[in-house]
Amino acid sequence: MKKERLYERLEDYKRAVSRLNEGTSLEIKDDIVYDGVIQRFEFTFELSWKLMKDFLEYTGLTELRSPRGTIREAYAYGLIDDGDQWIDMMVDRNKTSHLYDEEESRVIYEKIKYHHTGLLMEFGDKIEQEITKVK
């Protein structure tokens, strides 16, 4: 993978985080807002771990196949500050794929709004700095 491709993925990721942040700032008048934020979260989380994976592979780390393994390696590298919070976010992301419980979806929405979005934004800033450092 070329460094230019990392920058392209970073831009896609930054747009997704921005759209997620936009969704969490909307006033909730209808259930569609919950659904939209959760869907944007799913998409943004997928981009985050794939960006981690691509960056780590670019630096020479191979054999990354799963989000959990990639998160562990990203934490070891210093791309994220708290691997446990990211694993919690991954668990929430996995729950959203099979979410039919309205109450649980509200709980996950609150976590997205008040916690997960911040982690995703911090990662975007950190990975951008790291990409500029690598050759």
ZAMARGU-4260 file (C-alpha; in steps of 0.2 Angstrom, whole numbers, plus 5000, padded with zeros to 4 digits):
<rodrens>
0) 5000/5000/5000 | 5006/5017/4996 | 5006/5032/5008 | 4994/5041/4997 | 4981/5027/4999
5) 4983/5029/5018 | 4979/5048/5016 | 4964/5043/5005 | 4957/5031/5018 | 4961/5045/5032
10) 4950/5057/5022 | 4936/5045/5020 | 4937/5041/5039 | 4937/5060/5044 | 4921/5062/5033
15) 4913/5048/5042 | 4917/5054/5059 | 4911/5072/5054 | 4894/5064/5048 | 4893/5054/5064
20) 4896/5069/5075 | 4883/5079/5065 | 4871/5065/5068 | 4874/5065/5087 | 4870/5084/5087
25) 4853/5082/5080 | 4838/5085/5091 | 4829/5068/5093 | 4811/5070/5086 | 4809/5053/5078
30) 4817/5036/5080 | 4825/5038/5063 | 4838/5049/5072 | 4843/5034/5083 | 4843/5023/5068
35) 4854/5035/5058 | 4867/5038/5071 | 4868/5019/5075 | 4871/5016/5056 | 4884/5030/5054
40) 4892/5023/5070 | 4893/5005/5062 | 4901/5012/5046 | 4913/5024/5055 | 4919/5010/5067
45) 4922/4998/5052 | 4932/5012/5044 | 4942/5015/5060 | 4948/4997/5062 | 4952/4995/5044
50) 4962/5011/5044 | 4972/5005/5059 | 4975/4989/5050 | 4981/4997/5034 | 4992/5009/5044
55) 5000/4994/5054 | 5002/4984/5038 | 5011/4999/5030 | 5023/5000/5045 | 5027/4981/5042
60) 5015/4972/5054 | 5006/4958/5045 | 4994/4945/5049 | 4980/4957/5056 | 4963/4949/5052
65) 4951/4954/5065 | 4945/4970/5073 | 4950/4963/5090 | 4968/4959/5085 | 4970/4975/5076
70) 4964/4985/5091 | 4976/4976/5102 | 4990/4980/5090 | 4985/4998/5088 | 4985/5000/5107
75) 5003/4992/5108 | 5009/5004/5094 | 5001/5019/5103 | 4988/5023/5090 | 4974/5023/5103
80) 4976/5026/5122 | 4964/5014/5129 | 4962/4997/5121 | 4948/4991/5133 | 4937/5006/5128
85) 4940/5002/5110 | 4935/4983/5113 | 4919/4990/5122 | 4915/5000/5107 | 4918/4985/5096
90) 4906/4975/5106 | 4893/4989/5105 | 4896/4989/5086 | 4893/4970/5085 | 4877/4972/5095
95) 4870/4985/5083 | 4870/4972/5069 | 4857/4962/5078 | 4849/4975/5088 | 4830/4973/5089
100) 4828/4979/5107 | 4823/4998/5107 | 4829/5001/5125 | 4846/4993/5121 | 4847/5004/5105
105) 4844/5019/5116 | 4858/5014/5128 | 4870/5011/5113 | 4865/5028/5106 | 4870/5037/5122
110) 4887/5028/5122 | 4889/5033/5104 | 4885/5051/5108 | 4894/5054/5124 | 4909/5042/5123
115) 4912/5032/5106 | 4912/5048/5095 | 4925/5056/5106 | 4936/5040/5104 | 4934/5040/5086
120) 4938/5058/5084 | 4954/5056/5095 | 4960/5042/5084 | 4957/5052/5068 | 4969/5066/5075
125) 4982/5053/5081 | 4982/5043/5065 | 4984/5058/5055 | 5000/5063/5065 | 5007/5045/5064
130) 5004/5045/5045 | 5014/5060/5042 | 5029/5053/5053 | 5031/5037/5043 | 5041/5035/5027
</rodrens>
